[in-house]
Amino acid sequence: MSDRQKTRARPNPRRAFSSSYGEILAEGVNRRTVLKGLFGSAAIAAIGHGISANPVRAAAASSLTFPELQRVRDTADHWPQGYGRQVVARWGDALFADSPAFDIANLDGKAAERQFGYNNDFTQFLPLPQGSTSSEHGLMVVSHEYATPFLMFPGLTDEDYREKLTDNQIRALMGCLGVSVFEVAKTGREWKIVLDSKYNRRVHMGTEMDISGPAAGDDRLKTKADPTGKIVFGTISNCNGGITPWGTMLSGEEGAMDVFAGDYKTLPNQELVERQGWDEDENDIYSVSRVDPRFKFEKEPNEWMRFDWVVEIDPFDPQAKPVKRTSLGRMTHEGAQVTVAPDGRVVVFMGDDDDFEYLYRFVTRDPWNPADRAANKDLLDNGTLSVAKFSSDGTMTWLPLTAGEGPLTAEAGFATQADVVLNTRAAADLVGATPMDAPEGFVPHHGTGKLYVAMTENEDRLAAGKGDERETVNIANPRGPNPHGHLLELVPPGAPDKPDHAADTFKWDVFVLCGDPTKPEDEAMFNPGTTASGWFTDPDNLGVDPAGRLWVTTDGPPPEGIADSMYVMDTEGPGRALPKLFYIAPVGSECCSPTFTPDGTNVFVSVQHPGELRMSDNEDATAIADAGTAWPDFADGMPARPSLIVITRDDNGVVGN
């Protein structure tokens, strides 16, 4: 999740930590992480002291041989010596041969719907032709999470923009969000958008979509415009996502509550409104209800139920209607990462990106059909949704969320599976899931079968015995508060080349505890070879390159004086959990979703919300005039523009080596 108020100070008067990791080990967790074999028993007592005094020896332990960056906070971005960086697409760039030129003074909805959108997040390179291993020709699939109107249009501030936005500007906001699909090709060292491609497509807040699965046709999804409850226009807050084995995109809608207008207290079922996180007095951030009344609670009280789902989009068929797959549950979807179990069933992993929320999994009822792409069209409509419960013996159990099973009875409000998916969080509460610290990025490792998941942070986490049990530290979230986040490693049964991600029980471990290893109060946990530039906080998106290294992007605010960045580390061997700083984003921005060409020679990264923080004091920018940067153009009259970039080695070798 991209926090629109990222600069608030982190001090918390409740700062306290749970039992030490030595005590946690004594509970019986058999850890195979950096603690075991890297720190050793004597070093467990010294967690918080891990900066390498010998960076040359530390570098030798890692498979990553690029020259690590030194930390810097700057209006520009930075990448390693011996590499080059190209901007592939900026907000407003043409995606079609007939796209109008970017004109910020006259931007409207029709123009925005033909251009690269704003605040790009999820990013995926799909080789062309489909199924090939081409590393010079493919599709880019990119989501656009949210907009910041007062940093987009001249003359607006954070105080007055709602009233000053014109109808054309509001429609432009609606058009620049959603998803962009476009063909790219590499000629020499330069990547270019293929403007006349048959694949190019924009999905936005006005795109017609189907609703499928258990909640489709439910009375709670029916509106005056759609009495069937099976059709909806638009998708909102498209954060991260994943790609199915048949090549479709799954896009997580990460909370539409602030887009709607009106008084949420007028909605039916206030218990659900509160549990879903829609009880916010501050909303209507784009003034959308002015041009589309369905986004006002009083006008259409069921419209809000039609968002916060996972949307399936086919990038290889621009005519295919997107589908909201309600079987995957309703929550603040960070993304939806996909794997295949040994029996061919498809497995989707999801994080609910809010404090004290949960990790979810969906396993299809039927196996996918590699020989018939069309046969997989509705595969995600039938299967089992489950939620994670962590135990101190190092196991994690997936608890099914099925109406009529266990505590999910009709008396408890779960008479049908529609009840479950429309109130997923409450169902997870009842079965006893483990509350997590804002779970975000999920990624399966194609070489080991392990899964990595990021907990970005949770400053409201309490020390043991200090409050409600749901909000106090637990075995998988051991620091209270947790301002820096951590990474977990989940291990399914089965061989590394044939992991069973559909199994009921996994093993798990803490992979990294984020923070500054020189500060004992952070209780950070990295490989002891980590340099002063290598440690990080606030992990968000994760990626695994073709060589099997784990890439981590951060979404702060980071500690004072540093910027959100991208790091990379080994997951096995002596360089395990030894991160190296690879890319530094411009001030006020975050980089998202590293994705690679099959040969590993190109890494594409999205850079969103550049300039949201002022350079002078690291506080929120209030208008274009005090934005922290005008990256990437640095041109008079041009605001900062979220962009898709690609980084390559000067010698065209594998990135990271």
PyMOL commands that set and color helices and strands:
alter all, ss='L'
color gray80, all
select helices_A, chain A and resi 21-26+35-44+55-61+104-106+109-112+149-151+161-164+167-175+219-221+264-266+270-276+288-290+293-295+303-306+326-328+373-376+379-381+417-422+424-431+469-471+520-522+624-626
alter helices_A, ss='H'
color red, helices_A
select strands_A, chain A and resi 16-17+83-90+120-127+137-144+178-187+190-193+201-203+208-212+231-233+238-243+249-253+310-313+323-325+337-340+345-351+355-357+359-367+383-390+395-400+436-437+439-444+451-455+479-480+486-491+494-495+498-499+505-513+539-544+550-554+565-569+580-584+590-596+602-608+643-649
alter strands_A, ss='S'
color yellow, strands_A
deselect
rebuild
show_as cartoon
